[in-house]
Amino acid sequence: MFENLTSRLSKTLRNLRGSGRLTEENIKDTLREVRMALLEADVALPVVRDFVEQVKQRAVGKEVLESLTPGQALVKVVHEELIALMGAANEELDLHAQPPAVVLMAGLQGAGKTTSVAKLARWLKERKKKSVLVVSADIYRPAAIEQLKTLANEVGVEFFPSDPSQKPVDIARNAVDAARKKYIDVVLVDTAGRLHIDAEMMTEIQQVHAAINPVETLFVVDSMTGQDAANTAKAFGEALPLTGVILTKTDGDSRGGAALSVRQITGKPIKFLGVGEKTTALEPFHPDRLASRILDMGDVLSLVEEVQHKVDHAKAEKLAAKFKKGQGFDLEDFRDQLQQLQNMGGLGALMDKLPGMANIPEAAKNQVNEKEFGRLEAMINSMTPGERRHPDIIKGSRKRRIAMGSGTQVQDVNRLLKQFTQMQKMMKKMSKGGGIGKMMRGLKGRMPGGLPF
C-alpha cells in the first residue's frame, strides 16, 4: 500500500533545497509534485486541494532549525497534516454497552464483508479477550451463510444459524437474544451486500439497524476502488448512522487514495485495515503510523505489536534454550522461522513497515518471492526427521528423493541447503553473544539503501 505515493513523496521532499526559511517560492515546485503524487494515488480532488493549501499555509514562513534541512522541515509539516487528514489518532471500537455489544456490518457485494466479520471476531477474541457470536442476515446468498459458518469454526467463535426463508430483521433480533442468554460479550451481524446502492437495500438495513440498535455500525469497503470507496461510504453514511469504516484489500492497493479520502469525505474514522486474505490479516488503523509509512519513515510500532501477537513465543524460547545448551540450528528450526514469518504476513508485509524502503531498488524488492516460502517448506517436509536434524547427510540420492517428494528440482534442494547454511552461520554468531543487536551492527553499512538497523 502507498508504494507509488511513498516513492514520489520521499524523493520530492528529500530534494528540497533552500535557505533558513521556507518561502512560497522555494516550496512551490515541491507542493506541485505533492499535489500530482496525491492525484496519481487516486485521492479525491477536493481532499488534495484542501491538503496542499493547508500544508502551504503552515509551511510558508516556517523557520528551518539548524538541525533540519528545508526538506526535513517540510516533511514535518506534511507528516502532521497527513495525520490530521486521516483522523489524528486510532479510534477504537466503542463496546461500552450492556452485553451483548452489537456491531452491524454493511457494504457492497464483493468488498470482503463476510471475511471481515471473521477477522474482527478473531481480533476481538484474541486481542480484547471477548466472547463473540457471529450471524449472517444475508438471505439472498445461502453460500454467504455457509461461508460465515466455516469461518466462525476456523476462528473459534459462536455461530448463530440462519436460513434464507427467514426475514433479516428476525435473524438479527434472534441472534442478539441468544447471545444475551449465553452471556456473550459481542455480536457481529453480517448483512446482505448489493452490486450497487439501491433503495430496497437501504430500507432493509435500516430496519435491521432499528431492530437491534448496534453500538457500532461499520461500513466495509474495498480500498482498491480508490476515491469511489469514499463516495460509496458517504452514500451509506447518509442512510445509516455509521460509526466507522473498515478498508479491505489494502495489501493489493499500491495507491492508497481511499485511506486518504475516506475521513475527509465521510467524516467517519477508518477503524481497521484488511491487509490480506487470512483471518489474522486485520490491523487497527493508526493515522500517525500510516503517515510515517507514506513518508518512508516506517512503522516500527506496528511491527513490534505484530511480533508480540503473532510470533510463537514457546517456539522462540525453545530455540533460545537450544542455543544456550550449545545445540545447533537445524532444518526443523529453519522451517519454524519460515512459518513464523508467514504468520506475520510474509516478507513483503514486514518490508512495508521498515523505514527507508523507498530507497531500495525495485529489482531488489521484486526478488522477495512469497511463493518461495511454500516451496522451501515442501522440501523440508519431504525430508526424514534425521535429515532435518543432520543436513550434512543429504547427498545425491537423498536430494533426488526430496526433490521428487516436493515437486521440485535437485538444484532447488541445493539452493535450500545453501540458504540454510548461511542462516546457520548467522545464528551461530548470534548465539556467541550480543544477540541480534550485534549481528545488525555488523551488517550496518552493507544493507541496501542504508537501512537504519
LUMVOPA-781754 format. One record per residue (C-alpha): residue number from 1; z, x, y. Coordinates in nm, 3 decimals. Layout:
+-----+---------+---------+---------+
!   i !      c3 !      c1 !      c2 !
+-----+---------+---------+---------+
! NUM !       Z !       X !       Y !
...
+-----+---------+---------+---------+
This chain:
+-----+---------+---------+---------+
!   i !      c3 !      c1 !      c2 !
+-----+---------+---------+---------+
!   1 !   0.000 !   0.000 !   0.000 !
!   2 !  -0.089 !   0.120 !   0.352 !
!   3 !  -0.279 !   0.428 !   0.220 !
!   4 !  -0.561 !   0.394 !   0.476 !
!   5 !  -0.332 !   0.298 !   0.764 !
!   6 !  -0.088 !   0.579 !   0.688 !
!   7 !  -0.365 !   0.838 !   0.677 !
!   8 !  -0.519 !   0.721 !   1.007 !
!   9 !  -0.192 !   0.687 !   1.198 !
!  10 !  -0.035 !   1.013 !   1.079 !
!  11 !  -0.343 !   1.214 !   1.184 !
!  12 !  -0.381 !   1.032 !   1.516 !
!  13 !  -0.018 !   1.068 !   1.621 !
!  14 !   0.012 !   1.425 !   1.496 !
!  15 !  -0.286 !   1.537 !   1.708 !
!  16 !  -0.148 !   1.405 !   2.039 !
!  17 !  -0.112 !   1.690 !   2.288 !
!  18 !   0.027 !   1.685 !   2.641 !
!  19 !   0.294 !   1.784 !   2.889 !
!  20 !   0.660 !   1.692 !   2.914 !
!  21 !   0.594 !   1.325 !   2.981 !
!  22 !   0.390 !   1.054 !   2.807 !
!  23 !   0.140 !   0.902 !   3.051 !
!  24 !  -0.112 !   0.621 !   3.032 !
!  25 !  -0.385 !   0.886 !   3.043 !
!  26 !  -0.263 !   1.113 !   2.761 !
!  27 !  -0.189 !   0.828 !   2.518 !
!  28 !  -0.498 !   0.615 !   2.596 !
!  29 !  -0.717 !   0.760 !   2.320 !
!  30 !  -0.430 !   0.765 !   2.072 !
!  31 !  -0.349 !   0.397 !   2.132 !
!  32 !  -0.718 !   0.311 !   2.086 !
!  33 !  -0.703 !   0.483 !   1.746 !
!  34 !  -0.380 !   0.299 !   1.659 !
!  35 !  -0.548 !  -0.031 !   1.753 !
!  36 !  -0.853 !   0.047 !   1.534 !
!  37 !  -0.632 !   0.156 !   1.242 !
!  38 !  -0.435 !  -0.171 !   1.254 !
!  39 !  -0.752 !  -0.385 !   1.275 !
!  40 !  -0.902 !  -0.197 !   0.978 !
!  41 !  -0.578 !  -0.270 !   0.789 !
!  42 !  -0.659 !  -0.643 !   0.843 !
!  43 !  -0.367 !  -0.704 !   1.077 !
!  44 !  -0.424 !  -1.024 !   1.279 !
!  45 !  -0.583 !  -0.956 !   1.622 !
!  46 !  -0.309 !  -1.126 !   1.833 !
!  47 !  -0.047 !  -0.918 !   1.647 !
!  48 !  -0.242 !  -0.594 !   1.711 !
!  49 !  -0.287 !  -0.679 !   2.079 !
!  50 !   0.083 !  -0.750 !   2.134 !
!  51 !   0.192 !  -0.447 !   1.931 !
!  52 !  -0.027 !  -0.195 !   2.118 !
!  53 !   0.078 !  -0.340 !   2.455 !
!  54 !   0.446 !  -0.317 !   2.359 !
!  55 !   0.408 !   0.046 !   2.248 !
!  56 !   0.223 !   0.131 !   2.571 !
!  57 !   0.492 !  -0.028 !   2.792 !
!  58 !   0.770 !   0.159 !   2.611 !
!  59 !   0.591 !   0.493 !   2.585 !
!  60 !   0.447 !   0.542 !   2.934 !
!  61 !   0.685 !   0.750 !   3.144 !
!  62 !   0.897 !   0.847 !   2.843 !
!  63 !   1.034 !   1.199 !   2.875 !
!  64 !   0.940 !   1.437 !   2.594 !
!  65 !   1.254 !   1.625 !   2.494 !
!  66 !   1.238 !   2.000 !   2.427 !
!  67 !   1.293 !   1.935 !   2.056 !
!  68 !   0.993 !   1.699 !   2.036 !
!  69 !   0.617 !   1.721 !   2.078 !
!  70 !   0.434 !   1.439 !   2.263 !
!  71 !   0.311 !   1.320 !   1.923 !
!  72 !   0.665 !   1.305 !   1.783 !
!  73 !   0.786 !   1.116 !   2.090 !
!  74 !   0.513 !   0.855 !   2.045 !
!  75 !   0.580 !   0.836 !   1.669 !
!  76 !   0.940 !   0.741 !   1.752 !
!  77 !   0.823 !   0.454 !   1.975 !
!  78 !   0.562 !   0.335 !   1.720 !
!  79 !   0.824 !   0.353 !   1.441 !
!  80 !   1.071 !   0.137 !   1.637 !
!  81 !   0.801 !  -0.116 !   1.729 !
!  82 !   0.681 !  -0.141 !   1.368 !
!  83 !   1.040 !  -0.222 !   1.263 !
!  84 !   1.067 !  -0.488 !   1.536 !
!  85 !   0.728 !  -0.633 !   1.433 !
!  86 !   0.834 !  -0.674 !   1.068 !
!  87 !   1.182 !  -0.808 !   1.136 !
!  88 !   1.437 !  -0.538 !   1.231 !
!  89 !   1.636 !  -0.548 !   0.906 !
!  90 !   1.632 !  -0.673 !   0.548 !
!  91 !   1.724 !  -1.042 !   0.531 !
!  92 !   1.896 !  -1.118 !   0.202 !
!  93 !   1.881 !  -1.449 !   0.019 !
!  94 !   2.145 !  -1.686 !   0.150 !
!  95 !   2.317 !  -1.805 !  -0.167 !
!  96 !   2.640 !  -1.912 !   0.001 !
!  97 !   2.649 !  -2.265 !  -0.131 !
!  98 !   2.843 !  -2.476 !  -0.377 !
!  99 !   2.690 !  -2.365 !  -0.711 !
! 100 !   2.422 !  -2.401 !  -0.810 !
! 101 !   2.239 !  -2.249 !  -0.512 !
! 102 !   1.885 !  -2.389 !  -0.534 !
! 103 !   1.578 !  -2.179 !  -0.446 !
! 104 !   1.242 !  -2.359 !  -0.417 !
! 105 !   0.924 !  -2.153 !  -0.466 !
! 106 !   0.599 !  -2.266 !  -0.300 !
! 107 !   0.250 !  -2.119 !  -0.275 !
! 108 !  -0.117 !  -2.141 !  -0.362 !
! 109 !  -0.251 !  -2.110 !  -0.716 !
! 110 !  -0.309 !  -1.752 !  -0.824 !
! 111 !  -0.061 !  -1.598 !  -0.579 !
! 112 !   0.173 !  -1.492 !  -0.861 !
! 113 !   0.433 !  -1.764 !  -0.811 !
! 114 !   0.546 !  -1.809 !  -1.173 !
! 115 !   0.572 !  -1.433 !  -1.228 !
! 116 !   0.767 !  -1.404 !  -0.902 !
! 117 !   1.015 !  -1.666 !  -1.028 !
! 118 !   1.080 !  -1.448 !  -1.336 !
! 119 !   1.104 !  -1.129 !  -1.126 !
! 120 !   1.350 !  -1.292 !  -0.886 !
! 121 !   1.554 !  -1.431 !  -1.178 !
! 122 !   1.580 !  -1.081 !  -1.325 !
! 123 !   1.670 !  -0.930 !  -0.986 !
! 124 !   1.946 !  -1.189 !  -0.928 !
! 125 !   2.083 !  -1.136 !  -1.280 !
! 126 !   2.079 !  -0.755 !  -1.274 !
! 127 !   2.142 !  -0.672 !  -0.907 !
! 128 !   2.358 !  -0.965 !  -0.797 !
! 129 !   2.521 !  -1.045 !  -1.135 !
! 130 !   2.430 !  -1.414 !  -1.106 !
! 131 !   2.369 !  -1.661 !  -1.388 !
! 132 !   2.023 !  -1.812 !  -1.338 !
! 133 !   1.832 !  -2.118 !  -1.460 !
! 134 !   1.455 !  -2.148 !  -1.407 !
! 135 !   1.244 !  -2.464 !  -1.422 !
! 136 !   0.873 !  -2.542 !  -1.375 !
! 137 !   0.779 !  -2.858 !  -1.184 !
! 138 !   0.408 !  -2.777 !  -1.227 !
! 139 !   0.298 !  -3.083 !  -1.427 !
! 140 !  -0.072 !  -3.005 !  -1.375 !
! 141 !  -0.073 !  -2.682 !  -1.574 !
! 142 !   0.112 !  -2.705 !  -1.907 !
! 143 !   0.032 !  -2.334 !  -1.952 !
! 144 !   0.245 !  -2.258 !  -1.645 !
! 145 !   0.546 !  -2.426 !  -1.810 !
! 146 !   0.494 !  -2.222 !  -2.128 !
! 147 !   0.443 !  -1.904 !  -1.924 !
! 148 !   0.774 !  -1.955 !  -1.745 !
! 149 !   0.950 !  -2.026 !  -2.076 !
! 150 !   0.819 !  -1.696 !  -2.219 !
! 151 !   0.916 !  -1.502 !  -1.906 !
! 152 !   1.264 !  -1.659 !  -1.897 !
! 153 !   1.319 !  -1.544 !  -2.253 !
! 154 !   1.197 !  -1.193 !  -2.160 !
! 155 !   1.437 !  -1.153 !  -1.866 !
! 156 !   1.727 !  -1.328 !  -2.039 !
! 157 !   1.788 !  -1.633 !  -1.818 !
! 158 !   1.822 !  -2.007 !  -1.891 !
! 159 !   1.503 !  -2.213 !  -1.910 !
! 160 !   1.509 !  -2.588 !  -1.839 !
! 161 !   1.232 !  -2.763 !  -2.038 !
! 162 !   0.987 !  -2.988 !  -1.857 !
! 163 !   0.683 !  -3.193 !  -1.956 !
! 164 !   0.354 !  -3.290 !  -1.784 !
! 165 !   0.440 !  -3.658 !  -1.836 !
! 166 !   0.742 !  -3.628 !  -1.600 !
! 167 !   0.748 !  -3.650 !  -1.222 !
! 168 !   0.811 !  -3.320 !  -1.036 !
! 169 !   1.100 !  -3.475 !  -0.838 !
! 170 !   1.274 !  -3.588 !  -1.160 !
! 171 !   1.222 !  -3.247 !  -1.325 !
! 172 !   1.376 !  -3.062 !  -1.032 !
! 173 !   1.668 !  -3.303 !  -0.995 !
! 174 !   1.749 !  -3.298 !  -1.368 !
! 175 !   1.739 !  -2.917 !  -1.374 !
! 176 !   1.989 !  -2.893 !  -1.088 !
! 177 !   2.219 !  -3.145 !  -1.261 !
! 178 !   2.201 !  -2.947 !  -1.587 !
! 179 !   2.282 !  -2.623 !  -1.402 !
! 180 !   2.581 !  -2.786 !  -1.232 !
! 181 !   2.723 !  -2.896 !  -1.568 !
! 182 !   2.681 !  -2.544 !  -1.710 !
! 183 !   2.833 !  -2.377 !  -1.400 !
! 184 !   2.516 !  -2.177 !  -1.337 !
! 185 !   2.502 !  -1.987 !  -1.006 !
! 186 !   2.133 !  -2.015 !  -0.909 !
! 187 !   1.843 !  -2.249 !  -0.993 !
! 188 !   1.487 !  -2.128 !  -0.928 !
! 189 !   1.234 !  -2.414 !  -0.906 !
! 190 !   0.867 !  -2.325 !  -0.961 !
! 191 !   0.626 !  -2.577 !  -0.807 !
! 192 !   0.256 !  -2.655 !  -0.855 !
! 193 !   0.002 !  -2.437 !  -0.678 !
! 194 !  -0.337 !  -2.552 !  -0.549 !
! 195 !  -0.660 !  -2.369 !  -0.471 !
! 196 !  -0.620 !  -2.471 !  -0.107 !
! 197 !  -0.374 !  -2.653 !   0.118 !
! 198 !  -0.405 !  -3.032 !   0.083 !
! 199 !  -0.208 !  -3.337 !   0.194 !
! 200 !  -0.125 !  -3.451 !  -0.161 !
! 201 !   0.026 !  -3.114 !  -0.249 !
! 202 !   0.232 !  -3.103 !   0.070 !
! 203 !   0.365 !  -3.454 !   0.017 !
! 204 !   0.468 !  -3.373 !  -0.340 !
! 205 !   0.652 !  -3.054 !  -0.249 !
! 206 !   0.819 !  -3.223 !   0.049 !
! 207 !   0.953 !  -3.488 !  -0.190 !
! 208 !   1.086 !  -3.221 !  -0.428 !
! 209 !   1.247 !  -3.042 !  -0.134 !
! 210 !   1.416 !  -3.361 !  -0.013 !
! 211 !   1.546 !  -3.438 !  -0.365 !
! 212 !   1.715 !  -3.101 !  -0.430 !
! 213 !   1.792 !  -2.973 !  -0.077 !
! 214 !   1.740 !  -2.599 !  -0.153 !
! 215 !   1.933 !  -2.327 !   0.030 !
! 216 !   1.618 !  -2.112 !   0.025 !
! 217 !   1.253 !  -2.220 !   0.036 !
! 218 !   1.034 !  -1.918 !  -0.031 !
! 219 !   0.659 !  -1.902 !   0.018 !
! 220 !   0.483 !  -1.677 !  -0.235 !
! 221 !   0.158 !  -1.529 !  -0.104 !
! 222 !  -0.096 !  -1.270 !  -0.221 !
! 223 !  -0.090 !  -0.973 !   0.019 !
! 224 !  -0.448 !  -0.883 !  -0.072 !
! 225 !  -0.573 !  -1.185 !   0.127 !
! 226 !  -0.473 !  -0.994 !   0.444 !
! 227 !  -0.427 !  -1.195 !   0.763 !
! 228 !  -0.527 !  -1.512 !   0.570 !
! 229 !  -0.191 !  -1.471 !   0.393 !
! 230 !  -0.011 !  -1.503 !   0.726 !
! 231 !  -0.220 !  -1.807 !   0.828 !
! 232 !  -0.156 !  -1.981 !   0.493 !
! 233 !   0.217 !  -1.912 !   0.527 !
! 234 !   0.207 !  -2.063 !   0.876 !
! 235 !   0.043 !  -2.383 !   0.742 !
! 236 !   0.311 !  -2.416 !   0.472 !
! 237 !   0.580 !  -2.345 !   0.731 !
! 238 !   0.463 !  -2.641 !   0.936 !
! 239 !   0.508 !  -2.872 !   0.635 !
! 240 !   0.824 !  -2.720 !   0.485 !
! 241 !   1.135 !  -2.558 !   0.633 !
! 242 !   1.053 !  -2.215 !   0.487 !
! 243 !   1.332 !  -1.957 !   0.492 !
! 244 !   1.126 !  -1.657 !   0.384 !
! 245 !   0.818 !  -1.507 !   0.220 !
! 246 !   0.753 !  -1.309 !  -0.099 !
! 247 !   0.444 !  -1.087 !  -0.068 !
! 248 !   0.286 !  -1.026 !  -0.409 !
! 249 !   0.032 !  -0.771 !  -0.540 !
! 250 !   0.123 !  -0.516 !  -0.273 !
! 251 !   0.058 !  -0.236 !  -0.523 !
! 252 !  -0.312 !  -0.328 !  -0.517 !
! 253 !  -0.330 !  -0.372 !  -0.138 !
! 254 !  -0.429 !  -0.047 !   0.035 !
! 255 !  -0.448 !  -0.212 !   0.380 !
! 256 !  -0.112 !  -0.386 !   0.430 !
! 257 !  -0.226 !  -0.627 !   0.702 !
! 258 !  -0.025 !  -0.918 !   0.558 !
! 259 !   0.305 !  -0.728 !   0.574 !
! 260 !   0.247 !  -0.652 !   0.942 !
! 261 !   0.124 !  -1.002 !   1.036 !
! 262 !   0.346 !  -1.248 !   0.845 !
! 263 !   0.665 !  -1.224 !   1.053 !
! 264 !   0.486 !  -1.242 !   1.388 !
! 265 !   0.260 !  -1.536 !   1.293 !
! 266 !   0.511 !  -1.745 !   1.095 !
! 267 !   0.843 !  -1.647 !   1.246 !
! 268 !   0.970 !  -1.622 !   0.885 !
! 269 !   1.104 !  -1.300 !   0.731 !
! 270 !   0.945 !  -1.128 !   0.433 !
! 271 !   1.230 !  -1.110 !   0.181 !
! 272 !   1.066 !  -0.942 !  -0.120 !
! 273 !   0.759 !  -0.740 !  -0.218 !
! 274 !   0.592 !  -0.774 !  -0.558 !
! 275 !   0.494 !  -0.417 !  -0.647 !
! 276 !   0.343 !  -0.454 !  -0.996 !
! 277 !   0.295 !  -0.681 !  -1.296 !
! 278 !   0.622 !  -0.608 !  -1.480 !
! 279 !   0.926 !  -0.832 !  -1.430 !
! 280 !   1.110 !  -0.530 !  -1.285 !
! 281 !   0.847 !  -0.487 !  -1.012 !
! 282 !   1.022 !  -0.663 !  -0.724 !
! 283 !   1.168 !  -0.486 !  -0.419 !
! 284 !   1.375 !  -0.625 !  -0.130 !
! 285 !   1.175 !  -0.594 !   0.192 !
! 286 !   1.324 !  -0.337 !   0.432 !
! 287 !   1.121 !  -0.321 !   0.759 !
! 288 !   1.273 !   0.015 !   0.860 !
! 289 !   1.185 !   0.176 !   0.526 !
! 290 !   0.833 !   0.033 !   0.525 !
! 291 !   0.776 !   0.153 !   0.883 !
! 292 !   0.873 !   0.503 !   0.767 !
! 293 !   0.625 !   0.481 !   0.479 !
! 294 !   0.347 !   0.366 !   0.714 !
! 295 !   0.408 !   0.672 !   0.936 !
! 296 !   0.421 !   0.904 !   0.632 !
! 297 !   0.796 !   0.970 !   0.664 !
! 298 !   0.860 !   0.847 !   0.310 !
! 299 !   1.117 !   0.600 !   0.181 !
! 300 !   1.380 !   0.813 !   0.012 !
! 301 !   1.648 !   0.539 !   0.025 !
! 302 !   1.439 !   0.303 !  -0.191 !
! 303 !   1.361 !   0.591 !  -0.424 !
! 304 !   1.732 !   0.666 !  -0.472 !
! 305 !   1.806 !   0.297 !  -0.534 !
! 306 !   1.531 !   0.279 !  -0.796 !
! 307 !   1.671 !   0.583 !  -0.975 !
! 308 !   2.018 !   0.426 !  -0.975 !
! 309 !   1.899 !   0.094 !  -1.117 !
! 310 !   1.606 !   0.187 !  -1.341 !
! 311 !   1.696 !   0.521 !  -1.496 !
! 312 !   1.874 !   0.502 !  -1.833 !
! 313 !   2.193 !   0.690 !  -1.740 !
! 314 !   2.311 !   0.709 !  -2.102 !
! 315 !   1.992 !   0.898 !  -2.198 !
! 316 !   2.022 !   1.120 !  -1.890 !
! 317 !   2.381 !   1.212 !  -1.981 !
! 318 !   2.279 !   1.276 !  -2.342 !
! 319 !   2.009 !   1.519 !  -2.221 !
! 320 !   2.258 !   1.694 !  -1.990 !
! 321 !   2.503 !   1.729 !  -2.281 !
! 322 !   2.226 !   1.887 !  -2.493 !
! 323 !   2.166 !   2.148 !  -2.225 !
! 324 !   2.538 !   2.227 !  -2.199 !
! 325 !   2.551 !   2.294 !  -2.572 !
! 326 !   2.256 !   2.529 !  -2.538 !
! 327 !   2.021 !   2.297 !  -2.728 !
! 328 !   1.657 !   2.299 !  -2.617 !
! 329 !   1.435 !   2.035 !  -2.461 !
! 330 !   1.219 !   1.879 !  -2.734 !
! 331 !   0.930 !   1.631 !  -2.751 !
! 332 !   1.164 !   1.333 !  -2.801 !
! 333 !   1.328 !   1.426 !  -2.468 !
! 334 !   0.981 !   1.461 !  -2.314 !
! 335 !   0.891 !   1.110 !  -2.436 !
! 336 !   1.215 !   0.973 !  -2.287 !
! 337 !   1.126 !   1.130 !  -1.950 !
! 338 !   0.779 !   0.970 !  -1.960 !
! 339 !   0.934 !   0.630 !  -2.035 !
! 340 !   1.186 !   0.668 !  -1.750 !
! 341 !   0.900 !   0.749 !  -1.512 !
! 342 !   0.707 !   0.440 !  -1.627 !
! 343 !   1.019 !   0.223 !  -1.578 !
! 344 !   1.020 !   0.334 !  -1.214 !
! 345 !   0.661 !   0.219 !  -1.165 !
! 346 !   0.484 !   0.542 !  -1.260 !
! 347 !   0.395 !   0.849 !  -1.057 !
! 348 !   0.186 !   0.652 !  -0.807 !
! 349 !   0.484 !   0.435 !  -0.707 !
! 350 !   0.704 !   0.743 !  -0.666 !
! 351 !   0.443 !   0.931 !  -0.462 !
! 352 !   0.411 !   0.629 !  -0.233 !
! 353 !   0.775 !   0.678 !  -0.127 !
! 354 !   0.764 !   1.055 !  -0.073 !
! 355 !   0.722 !   1.193 !   0.281 !
! 356 !   0.408 !   1.390 !   0.365 !
! 357 !   0.178 !   1.220 !   0.112 !
! 358 !  -0.094 !   1.163 !   0.376 !
! 359 !  -0.137 !   1.542 !   0.384 !
! 360 !  -0.215 !   1.559 !   0.011 !
! 361 !  -0.592 !   1.582 !  -0.056 !
! 362 !  -0.742 !   1.265 !  -0.202 !
! 363 !  -0.872 !   1.461 !  -0.502 !
! 364 !  -0.517 !   1.567 !  -0.590 !
! 365 !  -0.390 !   1.208 !  -0.565 !
! 366 !  -0.671 !   1.086 !  -0.789 !
! 367 !  -0.556 !   1.323 !  -1.063 !
! 368 !  -0.247 !   1.103 !  -1.110 !
! 369 !  -0.370 !   0.901 !  -1.406 !
! 370 !  -0.113 !   0.641 !  -1.516 !
! 371 !  -0.308 !   0.566 !  -1.838 !
! 372 !  -0.246 !   0.923 !  -1.948 !
! 373 !   0.123 !   0.836 !  -1.997 !
! 374 !   0.031 !   0.589 !  -2.272 !
! 375 !  -0.187 !   0.848 !  -2.446 !
! 376 !   0.088 !   1.111 !  -2.433 !
! 377 !   0.340 !   0.864 !  -2.574 !
! 378 !   0.099 !   0.760 !  -2.852 !
! 379 !   0.054 !   1.125 !  -2.956 !
! 380 !   0.430 !   1.190 !  -2.962 !
! 381 !   0.485 !   0.869 !  -3.162 !
! 382 !   0.228 !   0.990 !  -3.418 !
! 383 !   0.441 !   1.297 !  -3.492 !
! 384 !   0.714 !   1.320 !  -3.756 !
! 385 !   1.077 !   1.349 !  -3.631 !
! 386 !   1.069 !   1.714 !  -3.746 !
! 387 !   0.756 !   1.786 !  -3.539 !
! 388 !   0.909 !   1.624 !  -3.230 !
! 389 !   1.223 !   1.837 !  -3.264 !
! 390 !   1.034 !   2.160 !  -3.354 !
! 391 !   0.690 !   2.154 !  -3.181 !
! 392 !   0.626 !   2.516 !  -3.288 !
! 393 !   0.535 !   2.394 !  -3.638 !
! 394 !   0.244 !   2.183 !  -3.507 !
! 395 !  -0.064 !   2.379 !  -3.619 !
! 396 !  -0.424 !   2.294 !  -3.722 !
! 397 !  -0.389 !   2.025 !  -3.991 !
! 398 !  -0.088 !   1.865 !  -3.821 !
! 399 !  -0.280 !   1.848 !  -3.491 !
! 400 !  -0.573 !   1.676 !  -3.665 !
! 401 !  -0.337 !   1.418 !  -3.824 !
! 402 !  -0.161 !   1.348 !  -3.490 !
! 403 !  -0.496 !   1.308 !  -3.310 !
! 404 !  -0.623 !   1.068 !  -3.578 !
! 405 !  -0.298 !   0.865 !  -3.572 !
! 406 !  -0.303 !   0.825 !  -3.194 !
! 407 !  -0.677 !   0.769 !  -3.147 !
! 408 !  -0.715 !   1.092 !  -2.950 !
! 409 !  -0.886 !   1.433 !  -2.992 !
! 410 !  -0.735 !   1.764 !  -3.109 !
! 411 !  -0.789 !   1.905 !  -2.758 !
! 412 !  -0.573 !   1.619 !  -2.622 !
! 413 !  -0.292 !   1.725 !  -2.857 !
! 414 !  -0.336 !   2.088 !  -2.739 !
! 415 !  -0.313 !   1.973 !  -2.377 !
! 416 !   0.006 !   1.774 !  -2.453 !
! 417 !   0.168 !   2.077 !  -2.617 !
! 418 !   0.074 !   2.295 !  -2.317 !
! 419 !   0.222 !   2.041 !  -2.071 !
! 420 !   0.534 !   2.018 !  -2.285 !
! 421 !   0.574 !   2.399 !  -2.290 !
! 422 !   0.557 !   2.406 !  -1.908 !
! 423 !   0.815 !   2.125 !  -1.886 !
! 424 !   1.035 !   2.306 !  -2.137 !
! 425 !   1.034 !   2.624 !  -1.924 !
! 426 !   1.121 !   2.422 !  -1.614 !
! 427 !   1.411 !   2.251 !  -1.793 !
! 428 !   1.536 !   2.588 !  -1.915 !
! 429 !   1.555 !   2.716 !  -1.557 !
! 430 !   1.748 !   2.405 !  -1.453 !
! 431 !   1.997 !   2.442 !  -1.739 !
! 432 !   2.079 !   2.802 !  -1.640 !
! 433 !   2.248 !   2.684 !  -1.323 !
! 434 !   2.158 !   2.548 !  -0.985 !
! 435 !   2.001 !   2.235 !  -1.134 !
! 436 !   1.714 !   2.054 !  -0.969 !
! 437 !   1.802 !   2.185 !  -0.623 !
! 438 !   1.745 !   2.545 !  -0.735 !
! 439 !   1.419 !   2.450 !  -0.904 !
! 440 !   1.289 !   2.275 !  -0.589 !
! 441 !   1.388 !   2.571 !  -0.367 !
! 442 !   1.191 !   2.795 !  -0.599 !
! 443 !   0.887 !   2.568 !  -0.561 !
! 444 !   0.916 !   2.549 !  -0.180 !
! 445 !   0.602 !   2.665 !  -0.010 !
! 446 !   0.398 !   2.622 !  -0.327 !
! 447 !   0.394 !   2.241 !  -0.318 !
! 448 !   0.065 !   2.087 !  -0.198 !
! 449 !   0.076 !   1.958 !   0.159 !
! 450 !   0.406 !   2.132 !   0.226 !
! 451 !   0.620 !   1.853 !   0.083 !
! 452 !   0.974 !   1.882 !   0.226 !
! 453 !   1.164 !   1.907 !  -0.106 !
+-----+---------+---------+---------+
